[in-house]
Amino acid sequence: MTEVKFFGQDPIVGFSISGHSTCDEDDMFGKIICSSISSAAYLTANTLIEVVKAEVDTEIDEETGFMSVNLKSMFQESQVTLMGLKIHLEQLAKQYRNHLKVYSEV
């Protein structure tokens, strides 16, 4: 199962993703879900860095499925971007409860 943790609520100051959505190496359905989560996370990180020009700390370990993005500077656009990711992943979690868990840590 993949777990996504958002830090803060208003404002959101970052997120971390851990785990894989696959049951085993042959789980194509889980790989598709994992790819969807990864794509959304990379889109968000790249938007924050390249478009919004926010300062962020990132950590990525593709082997373990870990990604962490934490804001070092605040812009309104950062909040819109992070909220969009949160809503997107919450909707995926509703559809794929056995593969994805999304929650906030205040």
N, C-alpha and C positions, 0 to 999 in steps of 0.2 A: 504494500500500500504506500502511496505517496502522501506525505503530510505537508501542508503549506501553512506556515504560521506568519501572520501579519503582526508587526510590532506597532502598538498604539492604535487609536481609533480616530481621533480627531485632534491632531493630524496623525496619519499613518506615516511612520518614519522608516519603514523597511519591511522586508519579508525574508523568510527562508523556506527552502524546499528540501525535503529529504526523502529518500527511499525511491523505489521503483514500483510502478503499477502492475508489473508483470508477476504472474505466479511462478513461471519457469521460462527457460529460454525459448520454448515453443509457443508461448502465449502471445499470438499476434494481436489479439484484441487489447491486451494490456500494453503492448508496445505502441499501439496507435494512441491510446490514452496518454501514455508517458510522453510521446512525441507532441501531443497537443498541449500538455502542460509546459513542456520545455520550450516550445515555440512561443507561447504566450509570455513566459518569463523572460526569454531573450529579447522579444519585442519590447517589453516594458523596460528592461535594463538599458537597451540601446536607445530607446526614446528618451529616457531620463538623461543619459550621458550625452548623446549626440544632438538631440533636438532641444530639450529643455536646458541643457548645459548645467545641470545640477551636479554638485560634487557628491560622489558616492563611493563607499567602500564596497567592493565585491569580493566574493570568494566562490570558486567553482571547483568541484571535484566530480567530473563526469562519470568516473568509475563507480562511485558510491551513490550518485544521483543527488549530490548536495549542491545547492546554490544559495547564496546569501547576498542581499542587496540592502545597504543601509545608507540613508541620506545623511550627508554632512552639511547640506545647505537646504533651505526651504524655499520653494516657489509654489505658487498656486497651481501651476501646470503639473508639478510633481504629484500633488494630491489628486488631481483629476486622472493622471496616468495610473497611479497606484490603486485608486478606487475602481477604475475600469478593469484592472487585473483582478482585483478581489471579486467583483461582481461576476466576471467571466468564469473564474475558478469555482465560485460558489454554485453557479448554474451547472457546471460540469460535475461537481460533487453530488448534486441532487440526482443526476442521471446515473452516475457511476459510484454509488455509495461504497461498494466493496473495493474500490480502487483508489479513491481520493478522499482525503479529509482536509477541510479548510477551517481554520479558527484564528482568533485574535488573542494576543497577549497584551495586556495593558501595562 
